[in-house]
Amino acid sequence: MSKRELKKDFLLEAGIKVMATRGYNGTSIQDIVDAADVPKGSFYTYFKSKEDFALAAIDMVAEERIKSTKRLVNDRSIAPLARLKMFFESSIPGCDSNVNGGCFIGNMCQEMSDSNETIRLKVRQMMRNKTQMIEDLLDEARLDGSLKSTVPSSLLAEFLFNAWEGTLMRMKATKCREPLDAFISTLPSIFGI
């Protein structure tokens, strides 16, 4: 990675931390550069606007999550439903340690979907990618006979992902992990186990 790319990533990482807790509208470009301890002009070296920064931040967060998730999802030595449960459980530590922040991409969706079409479409695609991973695991479980639910995999994947996002929102509102624990403990009955 070039020095320029490292600086851009550093600025993104610092800005994501701020935006995750203050939101898009509550974060200024000045807040981002202050968090990174760089001059304001540095921001414009890498980003045209705050919207451009937010799109790059969504990509960065999604890419990191997809990389770690794909390793787990593609590990065929583990049963598909076990991988699906691990898929959700692996998100708990990151969420639990940031109870005030919740899910960065989910937060962007909630805050910006009505006011910024570009961000809405970016977030929609990221969420669709996650839902597709869930659907693929459900299809695999259906093929090996471990998924007993008669609900089509596409609908069940939508339900699970939507329930997961709701769980993260509730966790943020209550500032505790009880909604996460309830979600994980309910999975076996949803799968028909």
C-alpha positions in Angstrom: 0.0 0.0 0.0 1.4 3.4 -1.0 2.0 6.2 1.5 -0.9 8.1 0.0 -3.3 5.2 0.5 -2.1 4.7 4.1 -2.9 8.4 4.8 -6.3 8.1 3.2 -7.1 5.0 5.3 -5.9 6.7 8.4 -8.2 9.6 7.8 -11.1 7.3 7.0 -10.5 5.2 10.2 -10.4 8.3 12.4 -13.5 9.8 10.7 -15.5 6.6 10.9 -15.0 6.6 14.7 -16.4 10.1 14.9 -19.2 9.5 12.4 -20.2 6.2 14.1 -21.0 8.0 17.4 -22.2 11.4 16.1 -23.8 10.4 12.9 -23.4 11.9 9.4 -25.2 15.2 10.1 -23.5 15.5 13.5 -20.0 15.2 12.1 -18.3 18.1 10.3 -15.3 17.9 8.1 -13.5 19.8 10.8 -14.4 17.0 13.3 -12.9 14.4 10.9 -9.6 16.2 10.5 -9.4 17.0 14.2 -9.8 13.3 15.0 -7.1 12.4 12.5 -5.0 15.4 13.7 -4.4 16.6 10.1 -4.9 20.0 8.5 -8.3 20.5 6.8 -6.7 20.7 3.4 -5.6 17.1 3.8 -9.2 16.1 3.7 -9.7 17.6 0.2 -6.6 15.8 -1.0 -8.5 12.6 -0.7 -12.3 13.5 -0.7 -14.4 15.9 -2.7 -16.9 16.3 0.0 -18.3 14.9 3.2 -20.6 12.7 1.1 -17.6 11.4 -0.8 -16.0 10.6 2.5 -19.1 8.8 3.8 -19.3 6.6 0.7 -15.6 5.7 1.1 -16.2 5.0 4.8 -19.2 2.7 4.0 -17.0 0.8 1.5 -14.2 0.5 4.1 -16.4 -0.8 6.8 -18.3 -3.2 4.5 -15.0 -4.5 3.0 -13.5 -5.3 6.4 -16.7 -7.1 7.5 -17.1 -9.0 4.2 -13.5 -10.2 4.3 -13.9 -11.7 7.8 -17.4 -13.0 7.1 -16.4 -14.7 3.8 -13.7 -16.8 5.6 -16.3 -18.0 8.0 -19.1 -18.5 5.5 -16.9 -20.4 3.1 -15.5 -22.8 5.7 -17.2 -26.0 4.6 -15.7 -28.0 7.5 -18.4 -26.4 9.6 -22.1 -27.2 9.2 -24.0 -24.4 7.4 -26.3 -23.6 10.3 -23.4 -23.5 12.7 -21.7 -21.1 10.3 -24.8 -19.0 10.1 -25.0 -18.7 13.9 -21.3 -17.9 14.0 -21.9 -15.3 11.3 -24.1 -13.4 13.8 -22.1 -14.2 16.9 -18.9 -12.9 15.3 -20.5 -9.5 15.1 -21.4 -9.4 18.8 -17.9 -8.4 20.1 -17.7 -5.4 17.8 -21.2 -4.3 18.6 -20.9 -5.0 22.3 -17.8 -2.9 22.7 -19.5 0.0 20.9 -22.9 -0.1 22.5 -23.2 3.7 21.9 -22.4 3.4 18.2 -24.3 0.4 17.0 -23.8 -0.7 13.4 -22.1 2.0 11.2 -23.8 0.9 8.0 -27.2 0.5 9.7 -26.8 3.9 11.3 -26.0 5.5 8.0 -29.1 3.8 6.5 -31.4 5.1 9.3 -30.0 8.6 9.2 -29.4 9.2 5.5 -31.9 7.1 3.5 -34.5 9.8 3.3 -32.1 12.7 2.5 -29.3 11.3 0.3 -30.0 8.9 -2.5 -26.4 8.1 -3.3 -25.7 7.0 0.3 -29.0 5.1 0.4 -28.1 3.1 -2.7 -24.6 2.3 -1.4 -26.0 1.1 2.0 -28.7 -0.9 0.2 -26.1 -2.7 -1.8 -24.0 -3.5 1.3 -27.0 -4.8 3.1 -28.1 -6.9 0.0 -24.6 -8.5 0.0 -25.0 -9.6 3.6 -28.5 -10.9 3.0 -27.2 -12.9 0.1 -24.5 -14.5 2.3 -27.3 -15.6 4.7 -29.4 -16.9 1.9 -26.5 -18.9 0.5 -25.9 -20.6 3.9 -29.7 -21.3 4.3 -29.7 -22.9 0.8 -26.7 -25.0 1.8 -28.4 -26.1 5.0 -31.6 -26.9 3.1 -29.6 -29.1 0.7 -27.9 -31.1 3.6 -31.3 -31.5 5.4 -30.4 -29.5 8.5 -32.8 -26.6 7.8 -36.3 -27.7 8.7 -38.0 -24.4 8.1 -40.4 -24.4 5.1 -40.0 -20.7 4.6 -38.1 -20.1 1.3 -34.4 -19.3 1.9 -34.8 -15.8 0.3 -37.6 -14.8 2.6 -35.9 -16.3 5.7 -32.7 -14.5 4.8 -34.5 -11.2 4.6 -36.2 -11.8 7.9 -33.0 -12.8 9.7 -31.1 -9.9 8.4 -33.9 -7.4 9.2 -34.2 -8.9 12.6 -30.5 -8.6 13.1 -30.5 -4.9 12.1 -33.4 -4.4 14.5 -31.4 -6.2 17.2 -28.5 -3.8 16.7 -30.8 -0.8 16.8 -32.4 -2.0 20.0 -29.0 -2.7 21.5 -28.0 0.9 20.8 -31.3 2.2 22.4 -31.0 0.1 25.5 -27.1 0.3 25.8 -26.9 -3.4 26.6 -26.4 -6.7 24.9 -29.7 -8.4 26.0 -31.2 -8.0 22.5 -28.2 -9.7 21.0 -28.4 -12.6 23.4 -32.2 -12.9 22.6 -31.5 -13.0 18.9 -28.8 -15.7 19.1 -30.8 -17.9 21.5 -33.9 -17.7 19.1 -32.0 -18.9 16.0 -32.4 -22.7 16.6 -36.2 -22.5 16.8 -36.3 -20.3 13.6 -34.2 -23.0 11.9 -36.5 -25.7 13.1 -33.8 -27.4 15.2 
